[in-house]
Amino acid sequence: MNWAEWSEAETQRIHAAGQWRAPRDFDGAGPVGALAPDGAPVVHFASNDYLGLTHHPAVVAAAHDALDRWGTGAGAARLIVGSRPIHSELEAALADWKDAEAAVLFPTGFAANLGVLTTFADGDVLVCSDELNHASIIDGTRLAHADVAIYPHRDLAALEALVADQARGRKVVIVSDTVFSMDGDVADTIALVALADRVGALLILDEAHAVLGPDLQPPADAAVLRVGTMSKTLGALGGFVAGPRILTDLIVNRARSYIFTTAPTPADTAAALAAVHVVTSPEGDELRSRLRTNIDQLVEGHPSPIVPIVCGAEDRALDAAAALLERGLLVPAIRPPTVAPGTSRLRVALSAAHTLDHVRALSVALDELTLGRP
């Protein structure tokens, strides 16, 4: 079988399984716009722009100014000639925001997880990873040269027992999302910090979706690294790792996804810096309050903007998504391999940019379709 024949067979196999995917262009600013192929008007509940900062005037203006000053791209890796003053300014602002000694920028949050895990998870390390961690964490552990042990979701008693049973004198890395991207539930970060301290582990926490917390204030001497992304809460593009300088300096010198890639664009970096200023201001408090109101309108007390509507079978999730789209509401179906078989779902992502009328329309539609809530 040659490559063309193999590709055709794989294409047919994915189609037969009902799992073929293709992007659909969305032409809009914020949650309202036109969806290809027919340009139908929709309100989408699918973006990670949780605070609606992608079109904030200060964020857009900062990107324009950076384009005028530095052009469209950095042109090289940070350790060559790709580092601009705006990169260092953003790293300082991120470190201050996360109450850390230092921060390191990456082109994406995915690259940040690859970089931090391959830096610290060498052959003499046991990595303990939550079973529902993001794909970037999973791929980071696969690229590392450490032994990897998966612990049951948020089961810290099982995690501690796993470390006791398998560490055998080796260094230990514990890695977890703080808000899990498909379920919208949260990790007990306070207990994770305490557990890591007891067992002498390096704790890596991915806070990509933690726009509303859980907030984390680890002790100053704690071996904790906080991974984040500028593409969600900050409405831009890029990733970062924040923590003790002795650890972040190692990342700069060992992380291949930092060393061997072009620096983030000046425009994206400037936009993220402006967004940090918004997030840490009274306006940021107002945006988080608006987001909190929208979440409570749909599911009171839910801890994050990610609200899963679990349908079970793939065809049921696809039918539900299609029925919502007929009502002008875009909520994509999430299916294997993104989630486990039998747990296909609608993944509602709420934003401060949604109006209460948007959320009410979704709530009414879910009730009409007899789709439950978490």
Stockholm file with secondary structure:
# STOCKHOLM 1.0

chainA/1-374         MNWAEWSEAETQRIHAAGQWRAPRDFDGAGPVGALAPDGAPVVHFASNDYLGLTHHPAVVAAAHDALDRWGTGAGAARLIVGSRPIHSELEAALADWKDAEAAVLFPTGFAANLGVLTTFADGDVLVCSDELNHASIIDGTRLAHADVAIYPHRDLAALEALVADQARGRKVVIVSDTVFSMDGDVADTIALVALADRVGALLILDEAHAVLGPDLQPPADAAVLRVGTMSKTLGALGGFVAGPRILTDLIVNRARSYIFTTAPTPADTAAALAAVHVVTSPEGDELRSRLRTNIDQLVEGHPSPIVPIVCGAEDRALDAAAALLERGLLVPAIRPPTVAPGTSRLRVALSAAHTLDHVRALSVALDELTLGRP
#=GR chainA/1-374 SS CCHHHHHHHHHHHHHHTTCCCCCCCEEEETTEEEETTTTEEEEECCCCCTTCGGGCHHHHHHHHHHHHHHCSCCCSCIIIIICCHHHHHHHHHHHHHTTCSEEEEESSHHHHHHHHHHHHCCTTEEEEEETTCCHHHHHHHHHSSSEEEEECTTCHHHHHHHHHHHCTTCEEEEEEESBCTTTCCBCCHHHHHHHHHHHTCEEEEECTTCTTCCCCCCCTTCCEEEEEESSSTTSSCCEEEEECHHHHHHHHHHCHHHHTSCCCCHHHHHHHHHHHHHHTSHHHHHHHHHHHHHHHHHSTTCSSSEEEEEEESHHHHHHHHHHHHHTTEECCEECTTTSCTTCEEEEEECCTTSCHHHHHHHHHHHHHTTCCCC
#=GC SS_cons         CCHHHHHHHHHHHHHHTTCCCCCCCEEEETTEEEETTTTEEEEECCCCCTTCGGGCHHHHHHHHHHHHHHCSCCCSCIIIIICCHHHHHHHHHHHHHTTCSEEEEESSHHHHHHHHHHHHCCTTEEEEEETTCCHHHHHHHHHSSSEEEEECTTCHHHHHHHHHHHCTTCEEEEEEESBCTTTCCBCCHHHHHHHHHHHTCEEEEECTTCTTCCCCCCCTTCCEEEEEESSSTTSSCCEEEEECHHHHHHHHHHCHHHHTSCCCCHHHHHHHHHHHHHHTSHHHHHHHHHHHHHHHHHSTTCSSSEEEEEEESHHHHHHHHHHHHHTTEECCEECTTTSCTTCEEEEEECCTTSCHHHHHHHHHHHHHTTCCCC
//
